[in-house]
């Protein structure tokens, strides 16, 4: 290649400012871990994390009117992209509150994880109580957020793959950071890493096949190649199938859901909250862009298959959740079912389906954050108390926390006056608009099945006596209190007054092509 012919890409750094802020903060966080003393790390990392997320969101609002393809078309700053980036930042901000928590039980004993070793005669419990340990979670957390921001705006398969890895690798580490149930947590992290590596390999191989067909990995060029080569799509259909494996793995859809219950159970509750909410937003945002922009010309090939996957996912998730005795595993299978409901919206391949899917992500993400905020507070001597029978009588011993959890359960069940009801309604409405009546019927049946195990938790909390040695509810700091309050407020407000959010999503329009 002639060096004189090489031209540097034109980059609008202002449009990319939210990503730049989070990325720079993540790098600074690594430097802080290296050079700042142990006693000062926690406050510095907290200021860095919360400050960068707030600044990134402010920059996003400032640039919210931008509609352009940036970095030579590799990133799209469009209406849905801005909405999804904003949702990722809001979810990450609330999840950061849970990660920052240092809970204390009513007797005053710290519930924070114990360290494996400390130098000299330093009081391990006191250092843990004062938050000096495990500050390395913050740079990992910010790198994961950066990957998510890139993932929902990428319009190039190679950029999307890089974003996928930047998002995933920190999550593999965060999943293994529970100190009280160390073996369970490390097992969860290893399973997540191994299966995630396989899914990434499928995604990369699929990108190679797509390049072989289209001669490009840009979404616009792929769409143009499909229009120019009608009837010659065998290679690209195989490539799309492999790309779909990587994306369906991230959302936890059947049959790529095996990692979800083990990782949800083994990870610390704040990390599970972050994964369960933010990763769903990022993965579905990327899936919507891939299917609607790059492979819209193959709609009649992927739409029926997505209908089947959505139907199987809602049924399997709902049925298997009934048999669970661990509340985190039950919520894990519930999240699989919820992924199926969102897939119903995705499968419509319409603007209405896009908007319904985004609204469902808004509703579901804050409900998930609230659920794991409560789970992180119900603890015994071994840490999180996750066996369902341990929650017996919680409504009598701590009615406020139990009521908040009951609201989240009703939202997941899709009961009216909660965000979950409106989310299911708009998704089913979008599906009916394209005559997917059978899929809606399956979704309604799955909702009825799921209502059983959601209501079962409410019955256990309010209509049973506390068991002997029942777990205690940790006294939360302002962080968890605020996170829980935000989650309850969003869940209720979206159920009573959803129209402003629906209008905001509709005004965002559709993806740039």
C-alpha positions, 0 to 999 in steps of 0.5 A: 500500500502506498503510504501517501494514500493512507488517510487518518480517520476523521473522529468527532471526539465530542460525540464520543465523549461519554466513552472517552470519559469512562475509558480514561477513568478506568485507566486512572483507576488502574493507576490508583490501584498501583500508586495510591496507598491502601487507606486512600484507595476506596474514597478515590475510586468511589469519586472516580467511578461515580464522577465519571459515570455522572460526567459521561451521562451529562456529556451524553445529554449534551450531545443527545441531538447528534445523529451521525456515523462516527470513526469511519462508520464504525460507531453510530450515534443515533437515537436508539444508541443514545437511549441505550448508552444512557440506560447503561450509564444509569444502570451502572450508576445504581449498580455502583451504589450496591458495589460500594455498600459496606453492610452492617448487621443490627449487632454492628458486625461487618458483613463485608467479605473477609480477606485471605491475608493481611500483613503483620498485626493489622486487624483484618476485620477492621480493614474490611469494615473500613472498605480498604479491601477489594478496591480493584473492582472499580477499574474492572467495573468501569472497563465493563461499562466502556465495553457496553457503551461501545457494544450498543453503538458498534456498526462494524463486526470487528469493533463489536467483537472488541467491545464484547471482549472489553465488556466480558473479561472484567465480568469474568473476574468480578464473578469470582470475587465473593470471598465468603463462598469462595469456591462457589464463586470461582466455579461460577467465574470459570464456567462463565469464562469457558462458555463465554470464550466459546461464544466469542469464538462463534461470533468471530468465526461468524464475522469471518464468514460474513466478510467472505460474503460481503467483502466488508464487516461494516453493517451498511456494506453487509446490507448492500451486499445482501441487496446486490446478491439475492439468492446467494445467501447460504454463506451469510446465513451460516455466518449470521447463525454463528453471530447469533450464538454469541449474542444469544449467549450474552442474553441468556436465551435457550439453548445458550443459557446454561451459564446463567443459574450457576453464575447468578448463584456464585457471584456476589449479589451486587455483581449479579445485579450489574450483570443481570441488568447492564449486560442484558441492555448491552447485549439486546442493544447490539442484537437489535442493531445487528439484525435490523441494520446489517441483516434486515435483508435476511428478515425472512430467514432469521425471524421464524427462528427467533420466534421459536427461540423466544417461545422455547426460552419463555417456557423453559425459563418459567418451568424450571424456575418452579423447581428452584429452592435457591432464590438466586437460581430462581431469579436466574431462570426468571431472567432467562424467561424475561429474555424470551419476552424481550426476544418476542419484541426483537423478532417482530423486525419493526420499529414498534418492536424496537421501541417495545424491546427498549422499554422492556429493557428499561423496566426489567433492568431497574427491577433486577437492580432492586431484587439483588439490592434486597438479596444482598441485605438478607444475610446469615453468618455465611453471607447471603441467605439465598435458600427460599425457606430462609426468607420465611416470615421476612414480611413480619420481621422487616416489612419494608424490605419484604414489601419492596421485594414483593413489588419486584416480584409482581413486576416480573409477573406482569401484574398491573400497576407495575412496570412489568405489566406495561413492558409485556403489554407493549411487547405483545402489542408489537407481536400482534401487529405482525400477526405473531398470535401463536407467540403471544399465546405462548408468552401469556401461558408462560406468564401464568406459569411464572406467576406461581413462583413469584407469588410463592416468594410473597407467600413465604415472606408474609404468610409463614412464621420465621424459622429458627436461626432466620437470617438478619437484614443488614442495615444498609448505608445510604448507597443501598438505601438510595439504590433500592428507593430508585428501583422501587420508584421506577418500577411503580412509576413506569407501571402507573405513568409509562407514557412519557418514557414511551414517548421518549423512546418513540421520538428517538426513532430507529437505527441509522443505516 
